[in-house]
Amino acid sequence: MISVIIPALNEETTIRRVIQRIRQSEKAIEIIVVDDNSYDNTVTEALKEKVRVITSSRKGKGISMREGMMAASHNIIVYLDADILTYPKNIVSILAEPILKEEADFVKSYFDRQAGRVTQLVAKPLLSIFFPELEKFMQPLSGMIAARKDFLQQIEFENDYGVDIALLIDAYNKNIRIKEVNIGYIKNDMQSLESLGKMSRQVSRTILQKAGSLSNNNLETLSGIYTISDEMEISIKETLLDMKKMILIDINILMEYDFNEIAVAYFGQSEHYNWLLKTYGDPAERLKKTAMLLKGKSLPELQFIADTIPLAKNAAEIIKELKNKGYVCVLVSEGFDVVANHIKNKLGFDYCFSNFLELDKSVATGALTIAECFTPGDNKKVYDKSFVLEYATKKFGIHGKNTVFVGNSPEDIPMLKNAGMGVVTSNALPETSIWADKIIPANSLESILDIAHSSVNKKSILGQKVKYTLLGAVALGTAAAGYYLYNKIKKKEEIAEA
């Protein structure tokens, strides 16, 4: 079989048709879409085609290509773009056939269209100087390629427009068999001069790097690029969204089972995990020790485990409806960003707050970085989950009274108290429920939609809570507990009235 990898960034209008086109191949294939942290509905649309979708750990085509390769089940891998609707029906066969016939190990495509400006003005002149043997390739920057997985595992993936030319140069340097094939007529949109300038810079830098003419010390640091990229994404969304209301939902409300428990069980580490839960009281230290248990595990492995955990019924549809009602939807997770971002994209959240699992070549190193949203501004050494609400309101400029927080654990109590509306599910502990303004059924978010139609009024909602709490107490046969909670709620109501 053949693994087809489709890196995709904000391709909601084309991704389904591209998948449908590729499925017409006569070859047995698996299709993996690697979402490059899109801020449109790319993931939602891809999932409608019942393909596997993974979320890239960082923005950048090269990382998406590498992580797609790591998730692939087969040794022959075909990469295709997510925005081209004119692929021939046998595109997979055209690219993979030379490898299947043992004629090549790496296949580069060219197509019936005038070569691009970056190819003619930048790539080919530089190749003629540093790699003259590669100047013969008609379209060295084409991203539609096929290769053996065992070759791809040996090379470094550049993380920008230089990735395609870098793969060609690496294949040449490793003396593997390269073949260029014609894939027919391909139509794609012309890029702006700004994009072409960026592409030219990155392609030329890659070629010069490969030729040994530049030192890494003269290049931009990745950390700076990531910071700028993240801030740009926030700015774009602030422009697209009218940020007036916000809902924050803890990931444990959405996932039927705790990811960490499932993951450590999957890797045979449950006993060690249970021991560290008992041993380490500090939540930050506990998280860091948990991260060590995942050392050596790849991003596709971790996201595969996450995909096995059932999600709350109709969660994606409910998030979509909340967004339609004007809510900025934020996912909150004390776990790892590679998992939380994946769930965020599957369900359509706008943002995700989580801790950073350190990856090296998309494999967990065992290190964890605590996110700023969990550390109060005046003391970065203190871990405090309840800081998330304050952090979010400041970051997005949304008044606290226009926020909703949905959580379940005792650590959520400060946010349940301070949000415009605090929501818990019916299986929350009594000491947590007492501070909520609304109680909804477990494993169902549909009641949250009522929030979109009502203003925050804690006094009126408290009456509902009395009813839910007493009903729950009677159902459990604990009338005394119900009476106790009733008095506590009445006391809180009296304070609210005062």
Secondary structure in CASP SS format (residue, H / E / C, confidence):
PFRMAT SS
TARGET T0000
AUTHOR 0000-0000-0000
METHOD secondary structure of the structure
MODEL  1
M C 1.00
I E 1.00
S E 1.00
V E 1.00
I E 1.00
I E 1.00
P E 1.00
A E 1.00
L C 1.00
N C 1.00
E C 1.00
E C 1.00
T C 1.00
T C 1.00
I H 1.00
R H 1.00
R H 1.00
V H 1.00
I H 1.00
Q H 1.00
R H 1.00
I H 1.00
R C 1.00
Q C 1.00
S C 1.00
E C 1.00
K C 1.00
A C 1.00
I E 1.00
E E 1.00
I E 1.00
I E 1.00
V E 1.00
V E 1.00
D E 1.00
D C 1.00
N C 1.00
S C 1.00
Y C 1.00
D C 1.00
N C 1.00
T H 1.00
V H 1.00
T H 1.00
E H 1.00
A H 1.00
L H 1.00
K C 1.00
E C 1.00
K C 1.00
V C 1.00
R E 1.00
V E 1.00
I E 1.00
T E 1.00
S C 1.00
S C 1.00
R C 1.00
K C 1.00
G C 1.00
K H 1.00
G H 1.00
I H 1.00
S H 1.00
M H 1.00
R H 1.00
E H 1.00
G H 1.00
M H 1.00
M H 1.00
A H 1.00
A C 1.00
S C 1.00
H C 1.00
N C 1.00
I E 1.00
I E 1.00
V E 1.00
Y E 1.00
L C 1.00
D C 1.00
A C 1.00
D C 1.00
I C 1.00
L C 1.00
T C 1.00
Y C 1.00
P C 1.00
K C 1.00
N C 1.00
I H 1.00
V H 1.00
S H 1.00
I H 1.00
L H 1.00
A H 1.00
E H 1.00
P H 1.00
I H 1.00
L H 1.00
K C 1.00
E C 1.00
E C 1.00
A C 1.00
D C 1.00
F E 1.00
V E 1.00
K E 1.00
S E 1.00
Y E 1.00
F C 1.00
D C 1.00
R C 1.00
Q C 1.00
A C 1.00
G C 1.00
R H 1.00
V H 1.00
T H 1.00
Q H 1.00
L H 1.00
V H 1.00
A H 1.00
K H 1.00
P H 1.00
L H 1.00
L H 1.00
S H 1.00
I H 1.00
F H 1.00
F C 1.00
P H 1.00
E H 1.00
L H 1.00
E C 1.00
K C 1.00
F C 1.00
M C 1.00
Q C 1.00
P C 1.00
L C 1.00
S C 1.00
G C 1.00
M C 1.00
I E 1.00
A E 1.00
A E 1.00
R E 1.00
K H 1.00
D H 1.00
F H 1.00
L H 1.00
Q C 1.00
Q C 1.00
I C 1.00
E C 1.00
F C 1.00
E C 1.00
N C 1.00
D C 1.00
Y C 1.00
G C 1.00
V H 1.00
D H 1.00
I H 1.00
A H 1.00
L H 1.00
L H 1.00
I H 1.00
D H 1.00
A H 1.00
Y H 1.00
N H 1.00
K C 1.00
N C 1.00
I C 1.00
R C 1.00
I E 1.00
K E 1.00
E E 1.00
V E 1.00
N E 1.00
I C 1.00
G C 1.00
Y C 1.00
I C 1.00
K C 1.00
N C 1.00
D C 1.00
M C 1.00
Q C 1.00
S C 1.00
L H 1.00
E H 1.00
S H 1.00
L H 1.00
G H 1.00
K H 1.00
M H 1.00
S H 1.00
R H 1.00
Q H 1.00
V H 1.00
S H 1.00
R H 1.00
T H 1.00
I H 1.00
L H 1.00
Q H 1.00
K H 1.00
A C 1.00
G C 1.00
S C 1.00
L C 1.00
S C 1.00
N H 1.00
N H 1.00
N H 1.00
L C 1.00
E C 1.00
T C 1.00
L H 1.00
S H 1.00
G H 1.00
I H 1.00
Y H 1.00
T H 1.00
I H 1.00
S H 1.00
D H 1.00
E H 1.00
M H 1.00
E H 1.00
I H 1.00
S H 1.00
I H 1.00
K H 1.00
E H 1.00
T H 1.00
L H 1.00
L C 1.00
D C 1.00
M C 1.00
K C 1.00
K E 1.00
M E 1.00
I E 1.00
L E 1.00
I E 1.00
D E 1.00
I H 1.00
N H 1.00
I H 1.00
L H 1.00
M E 1.00
E C 1.00
Y C 1.00
D C 1.00
F H 1.00
N H 1.00
E H 1.00
I H 1.00
A H 1.00
V H 1.00
A H 1.00
Y H 1.00
F C 1.00
G C 1.00
Q C 1.00
S H 1.00
E H 1.00
H H 1.00
Y H 1.00
N H 1.00
W H 1.00
L H 1.00
L H 1.00
K H 1.00
T H 1.00
Y C 1.00
G C 1.00
D C 1.00
P H 1.00
A H 1.00
E H 1.00
R H 1.00
L H 1.00
K H 1.00
K H 1.00
T H 1.00
A H 1.00
M H 1.00
L H 1.00
L C 1.00
K C 1.00
G C 1.00
K C 1.00
S E 1.00
L H 1.00
P H 1.00
E H 1.00
L H 1.00
Q H 1.00
F H 1.00
I H 1.00
A H 1.00
D H 1.00
T C 1.00
I C 1.00
P C 1.00
L E 1.00
A C 1.00
K E 1.00
N C 1.00
A H 1.00
A H 1.00
E H 1.00
I H 1.00
I H 1.00
K H 1.00
E H 1.00
L H 1.00
K H 1.00
N H 1.00
K C 1.00
G C 1.00
Y E 1.00
V E 1.00
C E 1.00
V E 1.00
L E 1.00
V E 1.00
S E 1.00
E E 1.00
G E 1.00
F E 1.00
D H 1.00
V H 1.00
V H 1.00
A H 1.00
N H 1.00
H H 1.00
I H 1.00
K H 1.00
N H 1.00
K H 1.00
L H 1.00
G C 1.00
F C 1.00
D C 1.00
Y E 1.00
C E 1.00
F E 1.00
S E 1.00
N E 1.00
F E 1.00
L E 1.00
E E 1.00
L E 1.00
D E 1.00
K C 1.00
S C 1.00
V E 1.00
A E 1.00
T E 1.00
G E 1.00
A E 1.00
L E 1.00
T E 1.00
I C 1.00
A C 1.00
E H 1.00
C H 1.00
F H 1.00
T C 1.00
P C 1.00
G C 1.00
D C 1.00
N C 1.00
K C 1.00
K C 1.00
V C 1.00
Y C 1.00
D C 1.00
K C 1.00
S C 1.00
F H 1.00
V H 1.00
L H 1.00
E H 1.00
Y H 1.00
A H 1.00
T H 1.00
K H 1.00
K H 1.00
F H 1.00
G C 1.00
I C 1.00
H C 1.00
G H 1.00
K H 1.00
N H 1.00
T E 1.00
V E 1.00
F E 1.00
V E 1.00
G C 1.00
N C 1.00
S C 1.00
P H 1.00
E H 1.00
D H 1.00
I H 1.00
P H 1.00
M H 1.00
L H 1.00
K H 1.00
N H 1.00
A C 1.00
G C 1.00
M E 1.00
G E 1.00
V E 1.00
V E 1.00
T E 1.00
S C 1.00
N C 1.00
A C 1.00
L C 1.00
P H 1.00
E H 1.00
T H 1.00
S H 1.00
I C 1.00
W C 1.00
A C 1.00
D C 1.00
K E 1.00
I E 1.00
I E 1.00
P C 1.00
A C 1.00
N C 1.00
S E 1.00
L C 1.00
E H 1.00
S H 1.00
I H 1.00
L H 1.00
D H 1.00
I H 1.00
A H 1.00
H H 1.00
S C 1.00
S C 1.00
V C 1.00
N C 1.00
K H 1.00
K H 1.00
S H 1.00
I H 1.00
L H 1.00
G H 1.00
Q H 1.00
K H 1.00
V H 1.00
K H 1.00
Y H 1.00
T H 1.00
L H 1.00
L H 1.00
G H 1.00
A H 1.00
V H 1.00
A H 1.00
L C 1.00
G C 1.00
T C 1.00
A H 1.00
A H 1.00
A H 1.00
G H 1.00
Y H 1.00
Y H 1.00
L H 1.00
Y H 1.00
N H 1.00
K H 1.00
I H 1.00
K H 1.00
K H 1.00
K H 1.00
E H 1.00
E H 1.00
I H 1.00
A H 1.00
E H 1.00
A C 1.00
END
